[in-house]
Amino acid sequence: MLAIIKNLPGNYLILLPNTPHYTIAEVSAAYNVATYSRREDLIGVSVFEAFPDDPNDPAADGVLNLSNSFAEVLETKRNHEMPVQRYPVPAAGRDSFIEKFWVPVNTPVIVNDQVLYIIHSVTDVTQSKQLKSREEYFKALADESPFMIWRSAGPSCIYVNRAWIETTGISFENSLGSGYFNAFHPEDAALQKSLLKQAVNNNESYESTFRILDHKGDIRWVFMRASPSQVHGATVEYIGSMIDVTTQELAAQRIRESEKQFRQLADSIIQMIWVTDAEGMHEYYNQRWYDFTGTTHEETEGEGWNHVFHPDDRERAWKVWRHSLQTGTPYEIEYRLRKYTGEYIWVLGRAAPYFDNDGNIIKWFGTCTDINEQKILQQQKDEFINIASHELKTPLTGLSANIQFMEKMLHKRQDPDPLFVKLVGASYTNVRKLNKLVDELLNANSIGTGELAVKKDWFELIGLISEAIAYLNTGEIAIRQTGLKAIDVHADAGKIEQVVVNYVNNALKYASESEFIEINVSESDKDVKVSVIDRGKGIAEEKLKYLFDRYYQVESKSERYSGMGLGLYICASIINNHGGKIGVESTLSKGSTFWFTIPKDER
């Protein structure tokens, strides 16, 4: 038992019942800590020798009171609980004493009707006793506090500080009892009384935000926290503090009103609107979403929206969405969404990030727009173009061969008719243009149906560019190659050549006033970059974002060029299928730079 006592967490002494010495037989480690003593100094020593009264304190009565308690235990063979005792303990290594207050309990250990030991347990209540002696100090501090502070015995107020009096205009005397409730807003007073009563009954803390009336009669919002104050484990009073949160509450009310207006606006428009947190978890859909999908809030909470995507589009949409979440780039993708009728409808999904003042993404705001009719029309258009292009390709191939044969026959004559030679040459040029248009239509259609194939292999990029531009009709415009002298890339050589040729031809066509065209090749750790730079008229900033769209052409009032506006659209699709990036920078009157990148692969 003595070994057990030694390791108990409480403050315990095991004493022999040898009156009047009461020798210490065992001590708990916690008791040593509480009394600043050491076990080896206590074992076998009289409790009163180890813990004597302070000889310099004539009012000391700790030894007397404790001795009387031990005597009562021996006489009655029952526990004796002592009231709070002032019993200072010796300071280790010094002749001074440390002020202490205890609640002792002395318990007999009885075997065969004989008291073998007395268990002397104590609870250290020094702090609470000292706090009582500091009542005036507390009031002085409370009066200097900017917070409103009150104290109550049960629900009855027994103290308010200066800040309360100055804010409410109610005097100290008139605030006592239930008087302080007179400062509470009439619509909030009943609830606050109920909350305090409930807290007192359950011996618990509580928080509340409510309205009070200041000394002018104006409404002030306050946040209040009240907690029980305990002595010896019993609640003796409640202490509450209030802070004026009027500014914050009014701001919160404006935010709630703005949110209400946003929801009303969002619910009134035809587009589906949604909001997610920074991790992409959905927080809000407008009513149009629920009307369109026929789902409930619970069904689409978090990632629940995924089940209304067409099974064939889920992984593709998720990939694009994850990329946006990881990089912060705006989200845009077309996919099919299940309508409440069960049919799948094409929609255009878009989302943009919302940043806080530190530049961190905290939300995403997105929309879903019904594009089903446009999509069906585009599919019908693509099918028509595909059929028409293939039907045109066969006769054009034959026509091209016939014109080439006519050219050879003319060259064999010694005196061909100049007009006839000119007409044949013009015909061959026009056939080539028509062939190019048909090829672009077929390429664009392949992109739209997801059939644009990329066959990668290793090749030397600088040599490919040199060969590609060697056969171009550049007129008087020089082409300069700068940057890297040689570099191998893993890509589709034919497709990359197609992009370079398109870039250079566009520069020759749209920047004909440029003295030269520069083709620069550079590299970084992750990719190889090809830039085609001209010193032409440049392109207006508002047109740049449309350049890689299907059928888009840059026009001016004075110039109109032939073509279908598919070249850059095809280039963008080729580079995207390689996993690269494509773009343009341009300044009016200074020129343009069209560029693309090819990711570096390891052999």
C-alpha positions in Angstrom: 0.0 0.0 0.0 2.8 2.4 0.8 4.3 1.9 -2.6 0.9 2.6 -4.2 0.6 5.8 -2.1 4.0 7.0 -3.3 2.9 7.0 -6.9 -0.6 8.4 -6.5 -1.2 11.8 -8.2 -2.6 13.5 -5.2 -1.0 15.2 -2.1 -0.7 12.4 0.5 1.3 11.6 3.7 1.1 8.2 5.4 1.5 8.7 9.2 2.1 6.4 12.0 -0.4 6.9 14.9 2.4 7.5 17.4 1.0 10.5 19.3 2.3 13.2 19.5 5.0 12.7 16.8 2.9 11.2 14.0 6.0 9.9 12.1 5.9 10.0 8.3 6.0 6.5 6.8 5.4 7.4 3.1 4.9 10.5 1.0 3.5 10.9 -2.6 5.6 12.7 -5.2 2.8 15.3 -5.7 3.0 16.1 -2.0 6.8 16.8 -2.3 6.1 19.1 -5.2 3.3 21.0 -3.4 5.4 21.5 -0.2 8.8 22.1 -1.9 10.2 19.1 0.1 12.2 16.0 -0.7 11.1 12.4 0.2 14.4 11.5 1.8 14.0 14.4 4.2 10.5 13.3 5.3 10.5 9.5 5.7 10.9 8.6 9.4 10.5 12.2 10.6 7.7 13.6 12.7 5.2 15.5 10.5 5.5 18.5 12.9 9.3 18.4 12.8 9.2 18.4 9.0 6.5 21.1 8.8 6.7 23.3 11.9 4.9 26.5 12.5 6.6 29.7 11.4 8.5 30.8 14.6 8.2 34.4 13.5 4.4 34.2 13.2 2.7 34.6 16.6 -0.7 33.8 15.0 0.5 30.5 13.6 -1.9 27.6 14.6 -1.3 25.0 12.0 0.5 22.5 14.2 -2.2 22.8 16.9 -5.1 22.4 14.5 -3.6 19.4 12.7 -2.7 17.7 16.0 -6.2 18.1 17.2 -7.5 16.6 14.0 -5.2 13.5 14.3 -6.4 13.0 17.9 -10.0 13.0 16.8 -9.3 10.4 14.1 -7.7 8.1 16.6 -10.6 8.6 19.0 -13.5 8.2 16.6 -11.7 6.0 14.0 -13.5 8.1 11.3 -12.4 10.6 8.7 -12.0 14.2 9.7 -12.4 17.0 7.1 -10.8 20.2 8.3 -11.8 23.7 7.1 -9.3 25.7 5.0 -6.1 26.0 7.0 -3.4 28.6 6.7 -0.2 26.5 7.0 3.0 28.1 5.5 5.7 25.6 4.6 9.5 26.0 5.0 11.3 27.3 2.0 14.0 24.8 0.9 17.5 25.9 2.0 16.2 29.0 3.7 14.9 30.1 7.1 11.8 31.7 5.5 8.3 30.2 5.0 6.1 30.2 1.9 2.5 31.2 2.4 0.1 28.3 1.7 -3.6 27.5 2.3 -4.8 23.9 2.4 -8.0 21.8 2.8 -6.9 18.7 4.8 -8.7 15.4 5.1 -7.4 12.8 7.6 -8.5 9.2 7.2 -7.7 6.2 9.4 -6.5 2.8 8.0 -8.1 0.2 10.4 -7.1 -3.4 10.7 -8.7 -5.6 13.4 -10.2 -2.5 14.9 -6.8 -0.9 15.3 -5.7 2.3 13.5 -2.4 1.3 11.8 -1.9 4.5 9.7 -3.4 7.9 9.2 -3.7 9.0 5.5 -3.2 12.8 5.5 -4.4 14.3 2.2 -4.4 18.0 1.3 -5.8 20.2 -1.4 -3.8 23.3 -2.2 -6.2 26.3 -2.3 -3.5 28.9 -1.9 -4.4 30.7 -5.1 -8.1 31.1 -4.4 -7.4 32.5 -0.9 -4.9 34.9 -2.2 -7.3 36.0 -4.9 -9.8 36.9 -2.2 -7.2 39.0 -0.5 -6.8 40.8 -3.8 -10.4 41.9 -4.3 -9.5 45.5 -4.5 -6.7 44.8 -6.9 -9.2 43.1 -9.2 -11.6 46.0 -9.0 -8.8 48.5 -9.8 -7.8 46.4 -12.9 -11.4 46.0 -14.0 -12.0 49.7 -13.9 -9.0 50.3 -16.2 -10.2 47.7 -18.7 -11.8 49.0 -21.9 -14.2 46.0 -21.7 -17.5 46.1 -19.8 -17.1 43.7 -16.8 -19.7 42.4 -14.4 -20.0 39.9 -11.6 -23.0 38.1 -10.3 -24.0 35.8 -7.5 -26.4 33.5 -9.4 -28.4 35.8 -11.6 -28.1 38.7 -9.3 -25.4 41.3 -10.2 -23.0 42.2 -7.5 -20.5 44.3 -9.4 -20.0 46.3 -12.6 -16.9 48.2 -13.7 -16.4 51.8 -14.9 -16.6 50.9 -18.6 -20.1 49.5 -18.1 -21.3 52.6 -16.2 -19.8 55.0 -18.8 -21.3 53.1 -21.7 -24.8 52.4 -20.4 -25.2 55.5 -18.2 -26.5 53.2 -15.3 -24.9 53.9 -12.0 -23.1 51.2 -9.9 -26.0 51.0 -7.4 -28.7 50.9 -10.0 -26.9 48.1 -11.9 -26.9 45.7 -8.9 -29.4 42.9 -8.6 -31.4 42.7 -11.8 -30.9 46.4 -12.5 -28.2 45.8 -15.2 -30.7 44.1 -17.4 -32.3 47.5 -17.9 -29.4 48.3 -20.3 -30.3 45.2 -22.4 -32.4 45.8 -25.6 -36.0 44.9 -24.7 -36.1 42.3 -27.5 -33.0 40.6 -26.3 -33.3 40.8 -22.5 -35.5 37.7 -22.0 -33.2 35.5 -24.0 -30.1 36.8 -22.1 -31.8 36.2 -18.7 -32.6 32.6 -19.8 -29.1 32.0 -21.0 -27.6 33.2 -17.7 -30.0 31.1 -15.7 -29.3 28.0 -17.7 -25.5 28.6 -17.4 -25.8 29.0 -13.6 -28.0 25.8 -13.3 -25.5 23.8 -15.4 -22.4 25.4 -13.9 -21.0 26.2 -17.4 -19.7 29.1 -19.5 -21.6 30.7 -22.3 -21.2 33.3 -25.1 -23.7 35.5 -26.7 -24.0 38.4 -29.1 -26.9 40.8 -28.5 -27.9 44.5 -28.2 -27.7 46.9 -25.4 -28.7 50.6 -25.1 -26.0 53.1 -24.4 -26.3 56.3 -22.3 -27.7 58.1 -25.4 -30.3 55.5 -26.0 -28.5 54.3 -29.2 -28.3 50.6 -29.9 -24.8 49.0 -29.5 -24.0 45.4 -30.4 -21.9 43.5 -27.8 -20.2 40.1 -27.6 -20.3 38.7 -24.1 -18.6 35.7 -22.5 -19.5 34.6 -18.9 -17.7 31.9 -16.9 -18.2 30.5 -13.4 -15.6 31.4 -10.7 -15.0 28.5 -8.3 -13.5 28.2 -4.8 -12.8 24.7 -3.4 -14.7 23.2 -6.4 -17.8 25.2 -5.8 -19.1 28.1 -8.0 -19.3 31.3 -5.9 -20.0 33.8 -8.7 -20.1 34.4 -12.4 -17.7 36.9 -14.1 -18.7 38.3 -17.5 -17.0 40.6 -20.0 -18.5 42.5 -22.9 -16.8 44.0 -25.9 -18.5 46.5 -28.3 -18.8 44.8 -31.7 -21.2 47.3 -33.3 -18.9 48.0 -36.3 -18.3 44.3 -36.9 -22.0 43.4 -36.5 -23.2 46.1 -38.9 -20.5 45.0 -41.4 -21.7 41.4 -41.0 -25.3 42.5 -41.6 -24.3 44.3 -44.8 -22.5 41.2 -45.9 -25.5 39.0 -45.2 -27.7 41.5 -47.1 -25.3 41.4 -50.0 -25.3 37.6 -50.0 -29.1 37.7 -50.0 -29.1 40.0 -53.0 -26.5 37.9 -54.7 -28.6 34.8 -54.2 -31.8 36.5 -55.5 -29.9 37.8 -58.5 -28.2 34.4 -59.1 -31.6 32.6 -58.8 -33.2 34.9 -61.4 -30.8 34.4 -64.3 -30.9 31.5 -66.8 -27.4 30.4 -66.3 -26.4 27.8 -63.7 -24.1 29.4 -61.1 -21.9 27.7 -58.5 -19.3 28.5 -55.9 -16.6 26.3 -54.4 -14.0 26.7 -51.7 -10.3 26.9 -52.5 -10.1 23.0 -52.6 -12.9 22.8 -55.1 -15.6 21.6 -52.7 -19.0 23.1 -53.8 -20.6 25.5 -51.4 -23.4 27.0 -53.4 -25.6 26.4 -56.5 -28.3 28.8 -57.7 -31.9 27.6 -58.2 -31.4 27.2 -61.9 -28.9 24.3 -61.2 -31.5 22.4 -59.1 -34.3 23.1 -61.6 -32.1 21.9 -64.5 -30.6 18.8 -62.8 -33.5 17.8 -60.6 -31.1 17.2 -57.7 -31.3 18.3 -54.1 -28.7 20.2 -52.0 -27.7 17.0 -50.2 -27.2 15.1 -53.4 -24.7 17.6 -54.9 -22.9 18.6 -51.7 -19.1 18.4 -51.8 -18.2 16.2 -54.8 -21.7 14.9 -55.2 -22.2 16.9 -58.4 -19.9 14.5 -60.2 -22.7 11.9 -60.8 -24.7 14.3 -63.0 -21.8 14.4 -65.5 -21.9 12.1 -68.5 -19.8 9.1 -67.7 -17.6 9.7 -70.8 -16.9 13.3 -69.7 -16.2 12.9 -66.0 -12.5 12.1 -66.1 -11.8 14.7 -68.8 -13.7 17.4 -66.8 -12.0 16.3 -63.6 -8.5 16.6 -65.2 -9.1 20.1 -66.4 -10.7 21.1 -63.0 -7.7 19.7 -61.0 -5.3 21.6 -63.3 -7.2 24.8 -62.5 -7.2 24.1 -58.8 -3.4 23.4 -58.8 -2.3 26.3 -61.0 -5.0 28.9 -60.4 -5.7 29.2 -64.2 -9.4 29.9 -65.2 -11.4 26.8 -65.9 -13.2 26.3 -69.2 -14.5 23.1 -70.7 -17.5 21.7 -72.7 -19.2 18.6 -71.3 -22.5 16.9 -71.0 -24.8 17.3 -68.0 -27.7 15.1 -67.1 -31.0 17.0 -67.1 -33.9 16.2 -64.8 -35.5 14.4 -67.7 -32.6 12.0 -67.9 -31.2 13.3 -71.2 -27.6 14.7 -71.4 -27.2 18.3 -72.5 -24.0 20.0 -73.6 -23.0 22.9 -71.4 -20.0 25.2 -71.3 -18.5 25.2 -67.8 -16.4 28.2 -66.8 -14.9 29.3 -63.5 -12.5 32.0 -62.2 -10.6 32.1 -58.9 -11.3 34.8 -56.2 -8.3 36.0 -54.3 -7.9 37.5 -50.8 -5.7 40.5 -50.1 -2.6 38.3 -49.8 -3.1 36.8 -53.2 -4.4 33.4 -52.0 -7.3 31.8 -53.7 -10.2 31.5 -51.3 -13.1 30.7 -53.7 -14.0 29.8 -57.2 -17.0 31.3 -59.0 -18.4 29.3 -61.9 -21.2 29.0 -64.4 -22.7 26.4 -66.6 -24.2 27.6 -69.9 -26.5 25.5 -72.0 -24.9 25.2 -75.5 -26.7 22.1 -76.6 -28.3 23.7 -79.7 -25.0 25.3 -80.8 -23.2 22.0 -80.2 -25.7 20.1 -82.3 -25.4 22.7 -85.1 -21.6 22.5 -84.9 -21.7 18.7 -85.1 -24.0 18.9 -88.2 -21.7 21.5 -89.7 -18.6 19.3 -89.0 -20.3 16.3 -90.6 -21.2 18.3 -93.7 -17.7 19.8 -93.9 -16.2 16.3 -93.5 -18.3 14.8 -96.3 -17.9 17.8 -98.6 -14.2 18.0 -98.1 -13.7 14.4 -98.9 -15.9 14.7 -101.9 -13.8 17.7 -103.1 -10.5 16.1 -102.4 -10.7 13.4 -105.1 -11.6 15.7 -108.1 -9.1 18.2 -106.9 -6.3 15.6 -106.8 -7.2 14.7 -110.4 -7.4 18.3 -111.5 -4.1 19.1 -110.0 -2.5 16.2 -111.8 -4.0 17.3 -115.1 -2.7 20.8 -114.7 0.8 19.6 -113.9 0.7 17.4 -117.0 -0.4 20.5 -119.1 2.5 22.5 -117.6 5.0 19.8 -118.6 3.6 19.6 -122.1 3.9 23.4 -122.5 7.5 23.4 -121.4 8.3 20.8 -124.1 7.1 23.2 -126.8 9.6 25.5 -128.3 7.3 28.5 -128.6 4.4 28.1 -126.1 1.7 30.7 -126.1 2.6 33.1 -123.2 -1.1 33.7 -122.3 -1.7 30.0 -122.2 1.3 29.5 -119.9 0.1 32.2 -117.6 -3.4 30.8 -117.4 -2.1 27.3 -116.6 0.2 28.7 -113.9 -2.6 30.7 -112.4 -4.9 27.6 -112.5 -2.3 25.5 -110.7 -1.8 28.2 -108.0 -5.6 28.4 -107.4 -5.8 24.6 -107.2 -3.1 24.5 -104.6 -4.9 27.2 -102.6 -8.1 25.2 -102.8 -6.3 22.1 -101.8 -4.9 23.9 -98.7 -8.4 25.1 -97.7 -9.7 21.5 -98.0 -6.8 20.2 -95.9 -7.5 22.9 -93.3 -11.2 21.9 -93.2 -10.3 18.3 -92.8 -7.7 19.1 -90.0 -10.2 21.3 -88.2 -12.9 18.6 -88.4 -10.4 16.0 -87.1 -9.8 18.3 -84.1 -13.5 18.8 -83.5 -14.0 15.0 -83.4 -10.9 14.3 -81.3 -9.2 12.5 -84.2 -6.1 14.7 -84.7 -3.3 12.2 -84.4 0.1 13.1 -83.1 2.9 10.6 -83.9 6.0 11.5 -81.9 9.6 10.6 -82.7 13.0 12.2 -82.1 14.3 14.8 -84.6 16.6 17.8 -84.8 14.4 20.9 -84.6 16.7 23.6 -86.0 17.4 21.6 -89.2 13.6 20.9 -89.7 12.9 24.7 -89.4 15.7 25.5 -91.9 14.3 23.0 -94.4 10.7 24.1 -93.9 11.4 27.8 -94.7 13.8 27.1 -97.6 10.9 26.5 -99.9 8.8 29.5 -98.8 8.3 32.4 -101.2 9.5 35.2 -98.9 9.9 37.9 -101.6 12.2 40.6 -100.4 11.7 39.8 -96.7 14.7 38.1 -95.1 14.3 35.3 -92.6 16.8 35.1 -89.7 17.3 32.1 -87.5 18.6 33.0 -84.0 19.0 31.2 -80.7 20.0 27.5 -80.4 22.1 26.0 -83.2 20.8 22.5 -82.7 18.5 20.6 -80.3 16.6 17.3 -80.5 12.9 17.2 -79.5 10.4 14.4 -79.2 7.4 15.4 -81.2 5.5 14.9 -84.5 7.9 16.5 -87.0 5.2 17.0 -89.7 2.9 18.7 -87.3 5.6 21.0 -85.9 6.7 21.9 -89.4 3.0 22.8 -90.2 2.9 25.2 -87.2 6.2 26.8 -88.1 5.2 27.3 -91.7 1.8 28.7 -90.7 3.5 31.2 -88.3 6.0 32.3 -91.0 3.4 32.6 -93.8 1.2 34.7 -91.5 4.1 37.0 -90.7 4.9 37.3 -94.5 1.3 38.0 -95.2 0.3 40.4 -92.4 3.7 42.0 -91.7 4.8 42.6 -95.3 6.4 45.9 -94.3 8.8 44.2 -91.9 12.4 44.1 -93.1 13.0 40.7 -91.8 11.3 37.8 -89.9 13.1 36.3 -87.0 12.8 32.7 -85.9 14.2 32.3 -82.4 14.6 28.9 -80.6 15.4 28.8 -76.9 15.1 26.3 -74.1 14.4 26.1 -70.4 14.5 23.2 -67.9 11.1 22.0 -68.9 10.6 22.9 -72.6 11.9 24.2 -75.9 10.3 27.5 -77.2 10.0 28.6 -80.8 9.2 32.2 -81.5 8.4 33.9 -84.9 9.0 37.6 -84.6 8.0 40.3 -87.0 8.3 44.1 -87.0 5.0 44.8 -88.7 1.9 46.8 -87.7 1.0 44.7 -84.7 -2.4 43.5 -83.5 -4.8 45.3 -81.3 -4.9 44.0 -77.8 -8.6 43.3 -77.7 -8.2 40.9 -80.7 -5.3 38.8 -79.3 -7.5 36.5 -77.2 -9.5 35.4 -80.2 -6.6 34.6 -82.6 -6.5 30.9 -81.9 -10.3 30.5 -82.2 -11.9 28.6 -85.0 -12.8 30.7 -88.1 -11.4 33.9 -86.5 -9.6 36.3 -88.9 -7.9 39.6 -88.1 -9.4 42.2 -90.5 -9.0 45.9 -91.0 -11.0 48.4 -92.9 -8.3 48.6 -95.6 -7.2 45.0 -95.8 -8.9 41.6 -96.2 -6.9 38.4 -96.6 -8.1 35.1 -98.1 -8.5 32.1 -95.9 -10.9 30.6 -93.5 -9.4 31.5 -90.1 -8.5 27.9 -89.3 -4.7 28.0 -89.5 -4.0 29.2 -85.9 -6.8 27.1 -84.5 -5.2 24.0 -86.0 -1.7 25.2 -84.7 -3.1 25.5 -81.2 -4.7 22.1 -81.3 -1.4 20.5 -82.5 0.6 22.1 -79.7 -2.0 21.3 -77.1 -1.9 17.7 -78.2 1.8 17.7 -77.6 1.3 19.0 -74.1 2.9 22.4 -74.9 1.7 26.0 -74.8 1.0 28.5 -77.5 0.5 32.2 -77.5 1.1 35.7 -78.9 2.4 39.1 -77.8 1.9 42.1 -79.9 2.2 45.9 -79.8 0.7 48.2 -82.3 3.2 49.8 -84.7 6.0 47.6 -83.2 5.2 44.1 -84.3 4.2 40.7 -83.0 5.7 37.5 -81.6 3.9 34.2 -82.1 5.4 31.4 -80.0 4.9 27.8 -78.9 6.6 25.4 -76.6 7.4 21.7 -76.9 7.9 19.8 -73.6 11.2 18.1 -73.1 11.2 14.3 -72.9 13.9 11.9 -71.9 15.2 9.4 -74.4 
